[in-house]
């Protein structure tokens, strides 16, 4: 269980790294947009090859459809509530934070399940998770700083998110041992649904607004790198 916590913490640690960069450095908006585009590409790959495909293998088409719908609705409702309470840069930043949580918690739980039975962690999967997390938190933390949130407050939020992801990995290892394939597939497809909704609603619009025409090129680069990592056995 402690090992699962450590691996979950490592995968989510890039969230804190991105937040530190976003809060403590004055990253140009164009760079943030392009980094966000790269992260969107890695997330598309993760959704296609690490989440949805694996969810289908575990639970079949009905579980994938249910999980996608639940994940999409969870992000949509959360995003609507965020928009009502805030606006501008802070709204986009909090939407990215919400996406990181809805993606990170079930994804970390799935990381924990891979260790059940003494199996070793999949380094390509862990690397893909690490890569996709960093752009989300970098952009979100930059926006939170622009909304006059204090440095300590912003970093404190991301520390909590990372710890929750680590705990989710440990709980996935402890509680999902012997769980049905449907339960695992539902977790994976839920994360996929939340990520897809976040990509369309927040990441692509923000990336194109700040990154310009090169957004598409960086998206493809992120997708290609994450896909190649997923093929390494």
C-alpha positions as a printed NumPy array, in Angstrom:
array([[  0.   ,   0.   ,   0.   ],
       [  2.864,   2.364,   0.817],
       [  4.481,   1.554,  -2.532],
       [  1.231,   2.385,  -4.335],
       [  1.05 ,   5.694,  -2.473],
       [  4.601,   6.5  ,  -3.556],
       [  3.964,   5.733,  -7.233],
       [  0.736,   7.728,  -7.191],
       [  2.573,  10.609,  -5.569],
       [  5.316,  10.442,  -8.19 ],
       [  2.856,  10.493, -11.087],
       [  1.016,  13.473,  -9.607],
       [  4.155,  15.331,  -8.517],
       [  4.34 ,  17.103, -11.88 ],
       [  1.149,  18.919, -10.865],
       [  3.085,  20.604,  -8.085],
       [  6.104,  21.175, -10.321],
       [  3.931,  22.928, -12.907],
       [  2.24 ,  24.987, -10.199],
       [  5.594,  26.134,  -8.815],
       [  6.729,  27.22 , -12.278],
       [  3.43 ,  28.968, -12.943],
       [  3.397,  30.852,  -9.649],
       [  7.051,  31.758,  -9.187],
       [  8.007,  32.628, -12.781],
       [  6.524,  35.071, -15.251],
       [  5.917,  32.653, -18.109],
       [  4.83 ,  34.444, -21.328],
       [  1.226,  33.766, -22.322],
       [  2.303,  32.382, -25.708],
       [  4.548,  29.837, -24.012],
       [  1.745,  28.846, -21.647],
       [ -0.596,  28.397, -24.615],
       [  1.871,  26.178, -26.459],
       [  2.648,  24.129, -23.344],
       [ -1.082,  23.717, -22.831],
       [ -1.429,  22.516, -26.45 ],
       [  1.344,  19.966, -25.863],
       [ -0.436,  18.789, -22.721],
       [ -3.713,  18.501, -24.619],
       [ -1.996,  16.217, -27.112],
       [ -0.671,  13.963, -24.367],
       [ -4.128,  13.812, -22.806],
       [ -5.753,  12.81 , -26.106],
       [ -3.294,   9.922, -26.304],
       [ -3.96 ,   8.958, -22.681],
       [ -7.729,   9.021, -23.257],
       [ -7.483,   6.897, -26.405],
       [ -4.837,   4.33 , -25.478],
       [ -4.58 ,   4.238, -21.678],
       [ -8.121,   4.951, -20.483],
       [-10.868,   4.232, -23.024],
       [ -9.183,   1.262, -24.7  ],
       [ -8.325,  -0.337, -21.36 ],
       [-11.831,   0.391, -20.023],
       [-13.31 ,  -1.414, -23.031],
       [-11.093,  -4.424, -22.391],
       [-12.173,  -4.488, -18.751],
       [-15.882,  -3.8  , -18.949],
       [-17.021,  -3.606, -22.54 ],
       [-18.913,  -0.973, -24.491],
       [-21.716,  -0.418, -21.963],
       [-19.278,   0.371, -19.146],
       [-17.297,   2.712, -21.405],
       [-20.466,   4.565, -22.408],
       [-21.614,   4.896, -18.789],
       [-18.22 ,   6.047, -17.531],
       [-17.766,   8.574, -20.325],
       [-21.201,  10.036, -19.633],
       [-20.645,  10.253, -15.87 ],
       [-17.194,  11.815, -16.26 ],
       [-18.418,  14.347, -18.813],
       [-21.407,  15.334, -16.676],
       [-19.247,  15.647, -13.551],
       [-16.875,  18.055, -15.283],
       [-19.708,  19.964, -16.989],
       [-21.604,  20.545, -13.741],
       [-18.442,  21.523, -11.882],
       [-17.429,  23.921, -14.639],
       [-20.859,  25.597, -14.673],
       [-20.661,  26.124, -10.915],
       [-17.161,  27.587, -11.266],
       [-18.334,  30.015, -13.958],
       [-21.108,  31.244, -11.688],
       [-18.71 ,  31.966,  -8.839],
       [-15.784,  33.433, -10.757],
       [-14.842,  34.796, -14.151],
       [-12.029,  35.499, -16.587],
       [ -8.611,  34.034, -15.829],
       [ -9.686,  32.603, -12.497],
       [-12.589,  30.705, -14.076],
       [-10.289,  29.066, -16.643],
       [ -7.714,  28.285, -13.968],
       [-10.261,  26.66 , -11.669],
       [-11.695,  24.678, -14.599],
       [ -8.236,  23.249, -15.259],
       [ -7.869,  22.466, -11.55 ],
       [-11.217,  20.654, -11.621],
       [-10.094,  18.672, -14.651],
       [ -6.842,  17.7  , -12.949],
       [ -8.803,  16.419,  -9.948],
       [-11.448,  14.503, -11.925],
       [ -8.714,  12.975, -14.068],
       [ -6.034,  12.517, -11.427],
       [ -8.016,  10.729,  -8.711],
       [ -9.408,   7.822, -10.787],
       [ -6.19 ,   7.653, -12.826],
       [ -4.157,   7.354,  -9.62 ],
       [ -6.516,   4.685,  -8.313],
       [ -5.936,   2.713, -11.512],
       [ -2.152,   3.096, -11.038],
       [ -2.598,   1.484,  -7.62 ],
       [ -4.502,  -1.456,  -9.08 ],
       [ -1.612,  -2.25 , -11.438],
       [  0.472,  -3.222,  -8.397],
       [ -2.042,  -5.783,  -7.142],
       [ -0.573,  -9.267,  -7.061],
       [  3.015,  -8.031,  -6.903],
       [  3.099,  -6.659, -10.446],
       [  5.562,  -3.886, -11.279],
       [  4.503,  -0.378, -12.238],
       [  4.298,   0.448, -15.935],
       [  6.95 ,   3.116, -16.517],
       [  5.46 ,   4.336, -19.85 ],
       [  2.056,   4.833, -18.209],
       [  3.632,   6.694, -15.313],
       [  5.648,   8.878, -17.698],
       [  2.531,   9.721, -19.736],
       [  0.664,  10.702, -16.559],
       [  3.595,  12.858, -15.448],
       [  3.82 ,  14.622, -18.822],
       [  0.097,  15.346, -19.09 ],
       [ -0.19 ,  16.733, -15.553],
       [  2.457,  19.449, -15.799],
       [  0.863,  21.691, -18.471],
       [ -2.503,  21.639, -16.696],
       [ -1.119,  22.88 , -13.401],
       [  1.299,  25.371, -14.988],
       [ -1.514,  27.115, -16.838],
       [ -3.961,  26.881, -13.947],
       [ -1.474,  28.212, -11.388],
       [ -0.553,  31.107, -13.684],
       [ -4.231,  31.994, -13.94 ],
       [ -4.724,  31.712, -10.195],
       [ -1.788,  34.063,  -9.661],
       [ -3.321,  36.492, -12.162],
       [ -6.546,  36.386, -10.128],
       [ -4.567,  37.731,  -7.107],
       [ -4.558,  34.48 ,  -5.145],
       [ -1.538,  34.349,  -2.858],
       [  1.441,  32.133,  -3.669],
       [  1.081,  30.07 ,  -0.509],
       [ -2.637,  29.588,  -1.084],
       [ -2.158,  28.487,  -4.702],
       [  0.69 ,  26.083,  -3.948],
       [ -1.195,  24.744,  -0.93 ],
       [ -4.109,  23.761,  -3.169],
       [ -1.809,  21.833,  -5.504],
       [ -0.012,  20.127,  -2.619],
       [ -3.401,  18.866,  -1.424],
       [ -4.29 ,  17.63 ,  -4.925],
       [ -0.999,  15.72 ,  -5.183],
       [ -1.502,  14.13 ,  -1.753],
       [ -5.069,  13.154,  -2.64 ],
       [ -3.805,  11.517,  -5.844],
       [ -1.207,   9.574,  -3.847],
       [ -3.9  ,   8.479,  -1.389],
       [ -6.148,   7.465,  -4.296],
       [ -3.398,   5.208,  -5.625],
       [ -3.001,   3.588,  -2.205],
       [ -6.762,   3.129,  -1.863],
       [ -6.952,   1.696,  -5.363],
       [ -4.384,  -0.899,  -4.332],
       [ -6.079,  -1.661,  -1.001],
       [ -9.756,  -1.541,  -1.92 ],
       [ -9.879,  -2.655,  -5.535],
       [ -8.021,  -5.937,  -5.039],
       [-10.517,  -8.437,  -6.369],
       [-12.792,  -5.733,  -7.771],
       [-14.788,  -6.609, -10.861],
       [-13.437,  -5.62 , -14.278],
       [-16.544,  -3.437, -14.63 ],
       [-15.476,  -1.329, -11.628],
       [-11.99 ,  -0.793, -13.038],
       [-13.376,   0.001, -16.477],
       [-15.837,   2.496, -14.986],
       [-13.011,   4.341, -13.214],
       [-10.971,   4.541, -16.396],
       [-13.816,   5.679, -18.622],
       [-14.994,   8.217, -16.014],
       [-11.569,   9.855, -16.137],
       [-11.666,   9.744, -19.943],
       [-15.049,  11.481, -20.058],
       [-13.922,  14.247, -17.718],
       [-10.715,  14.816, -19.69 ],
       [-12.477,  14.928, -23.074],
       [-14.939,  17.519, -21.79 ],
       [-12.131,  19.606, -20.315],
       [-10.183,  19.463, -23.593],
       [-13.107,  20.811, -25.62 ],
       [-14.322,  23.303, -23.032],
       [-11.102,  24.731, -21.605],
       [ -7.752,  23.456, -22.845],
       [ -8.097,  23.888, -26.612],
       [ -9.742,  27.331, -26.446],
       [ -7.127,  28.598, -23.977],
       [ -4.243,  27.045, -25.903],
       [ -5.323,  28.557, -29.224],
       [ -6.066,  31.962, -27.7  ],
       [ -2.551,  32.272, -26.269],
       [ -0.523,  29.968, -28.543],
       [ -1.9  ,  30.879, -31.971],
       [ -1.522,  28.794, -35.115],
       [  1.305,  26.671, -33.699],
       [ -1.19 ,  25.145, -31.261],
       [ -1.99 ,  22.313, -33.678],
       [  1.664,  21.404, -34.171],
       [  2.345,  21.214, -30.416],
       [ -0.799,  19.154, -29.912],
       [  0.396,  16.584, -32.432],
       [  3.853,  16.553, -30.833],
       [  2.369,  15.869, -27.394],
       [  0.13 ,  13.142, -28.794],
       [  3.007,  11.467, -30.656],
       [  5.34 ,  11.478, -27.656],
       [  2.701,  10.097, -25.295],
       [  1.713,   7.431, -27.835],
       [  5.311,   6.328, -28.319],
       [  5.7  ,   6.048, -24.561],
       [  2.579,   3.872, -24.422],
       [  4.116,   1.431, -26.926],
       [  7.224,   0.796, -24.818],
       [  6.884,  -2.483, -22.971]])
